[in-house]
Amino acid sequence: MGKRKVLNEAHLKELVLPQQGELLGRVLKISGGNQVIVQCIDGVTRLCRIRGKMKRRMWIRERDIVLVAPWDFDDKRADIIWRYIKDHADWLQNNGYLEPRQPAGAKPVETPAAPAPAAIPSAPVAATTAAPAAQTESQ
């Protein structure tokens, strides 16, 4: 049989995109005991656990991009479903998947429009300043 030759990490895994109810996040800290603190793209920091299927096969480090599934009954906790390799994380960044999203119930923040400057007629102002100058020359 022999060894399989792998040129780089991109040949090992396919790209998994988030489905309904899944979020992308960045690992902030490894807490130990299969517990990881993840900053999700919806702005919530969650305590996530590494699934048993991934526990011994895939090492998760700080600053890795992961796919998490929040728990239905506790929004502050989640399961880590997938860890993205560097090439896939760069692709997600370039295609806008890692942009922060508004929560479902939040209203978008509107910036107030700058007030328009008052229209100042330039001709009458120039005429009033020119008239006294003409009077001083004639005297």
C-alpha positions as CSV (number, residue, x, y, z in Angstrom):
1,M,0.0,0.0,0.0
2,G,2.6,2.6,1.0
3,K,2.3,6.1,2.2
4,R,-0.1,8.6,0.8
5,K,1.7,11.7,-0.3
6,V,-0.1,14.9,0.8
7,L,1.3,18.1,-0.7
8,N,-0.6,20.5,1.6
9,E,-3.4,20.7,4.0
10,A,-5.9,21.9,1.4
11,H,-6.0,18.4,-0.2
12,L,-7.1,16.9,3.1
13,K,-10.5,18.6,3.7
14,E,-13.4,19.9,1.9
15,L,-14.9,23.3,2.7
16,V,-17.9,23.2,5.0
17,L,-20.1,26.3,5.0
18,P,-22.5,27.2,7.9
19,Q,-26.0,25.8,7.6
20,Q,-29.2,27.0,9.4
21,G,-28.5,27.4,13.1
22,E,-24.7,27.3,12.8
23,L,-22.3,30.2,13.3
24,L,-18.7,30.9,12.6
25,G,-16.4,32.0,15.4
26,R,-12.8,32.6,16.5
27,V,-11.3,30.7,19.4
28,L,-10.2,33.1,22.1
29,K,-9.0,30.7,24.8
30,I,-8.6,27.0,25.5
31,S,-10.1,26.4,28.9
32,G,-9.2,22.7,29.3
33,G,-11.4,19.7,29.7
34,N,-12.7,20.0,26.1
35,Q,-13.9,23.5,26.9
36,V,-13.1,26.4,24.5
37,I,-14.2,30.1,24.7
38,V,-15.3,31.3,21.2
39,Q,-16.2,34.8,20.0
40,C,-19.0,34.2,17.5
41,I,-19.8,36.5,14.6
42,D,-23.1,37.5,16.1
43,G,-21.1,39.2,18.9
44,V,-21.8,36.7,21.7
45,T,-18.9,35.0,23.5
46,R,-19.8,31.3,24.1
47,L,-18.3,28.5,26.1
48,C,-18.1,25.7,23.6
49,R,-17.3,22.0,24.0
50,I,-15.3,20.0,21.5
51,R,-17.4,17.1,20.2
52,G,-16.2,13.6,21.0
53,K,-15.9,12.9,17.2
54,M,-13.4,15.7,16.9
55,K,-11.7,15.4,20.2
56,R,-8.7,13.2,19.3
57,R,-8.6,13.7,15.6
58,M,-8.4,17.5,15.3
59,W,-6.4,19.9,17.4
60,I,-7.9,23.3,18.1
61,R,-5.6,26.2,18.8
62,E,-6.2,29.8,19.8
63,R,-7.2,32.1,16.9
64,D,-8.6,29.2,14.8
65,I,-11.8,29.7,12.9
66,V,-14.4,27.2,14.0
67,L,-18.0,26.3,13.1
68,V,-20.3,26.2,16.2
69,A,-23.9,25.1,16.8
70,P,-25.4,27.0,19.7
71,W,-27.5,25.0,22.2
72,D,-31.3,25.4,21.9
73,F,-31.8,25.8,25.7
74,D,-28.7,27.9,26.5
75,D,-27.5,30.6,24.1
76,K,-24.2,31.1,26.0
77,R,-23.1,27.5,25.2
78,A,-22.4,25.7,21.9
79,D,-20.8,22.6,20.3
80,I,-17.8,22.9,18.0
81,I,-18.7,21.1,14.8
82,W,-15.7,21.9,12.5
83,R,-12.3,23.6,12.5
84,Y,-11.2,25.4,9.3
85,I,-7.7,25.1,8.0
86,K,-5.8,28.3,7.1
87,D,-6.6,28.3,3.4
88,H,-10.3,27.9,4.1
89,A,-10.3,30.5,6.8
90,D,-8.7,33.0,4.3
91,W,-11.4,32.1,1.7
92,L,-14.2,32.7,4.3
93,Q,-12.6,36.1,5.2
94,N,-12.3,37.2,1.6
95,N,-15.9,36.2,0.7
96,G,-17.4,38.0,3.7
97,Y,-18.5,35.1,5.9
98,L,-16.6,36.4,8.9
99,E,-18.2,39.8,8.9
100,P,-20.1,40.6,12.1
101,R,-23.9,40.1,11.7
102,Q,-26.7,41.8,13.6
103,P,-28.8,39.5,15.9
104,A,-32.2,38.5,14.5
105,G,-34.2,40.8,16.8
106,A,-31.8,43.8,16.7
107,K,-32.6,46.9,14.7
108,P,-29.9,48.3,12.4
109,V,-28.1,51.3,13.7
110,E,-28.9,54.4,11.6
111,T,-26.4,57.2,11.4
112,P,-28.1,60.7,11.3
113,A,-27.6,62.6,8.1
114,A,-25.5,65.7,8.4
115,P,-27.6,68.9,8.2
116,A,-27.3,70.8,5.0
117,P,-25.5,74.2,5.3
118,A,-27.8,77.2,5.1
119,A,-27.8,78.7,1.6
120,I,-26.1,82.1,1.9
121,P,-26.6,84.3,-1.2
122,S,-23.1,85.5,-2.1
123,A,-24.2,88.4,-4.5
124,P,-26.1,90.6,-1.9
125,V,-23.3,90.2,0.6
126,A,-20.7,91.3,-1.9
127,A,-22.9,94.2,-3.0
128,T,-23.2,95.5,0.6
129,T,-19.5,95.3,1.2
130,A,-18.7,96.9,-2.1
131,A,-21.0,99.9,-1.6
132,P,-19.1,101.4,1.5
133,A,-15.8,101.0,-0.3
134,A,-17.1,103.0,-3.2
135,Q,-18.4,105.7,-0.9
136,T,-14.9,106.1,0.8
137,E,-13.2,106.5,-2.6
138,S,-15.6,109.2,-3.8
139,Q,-15.0,111.3,-0.7
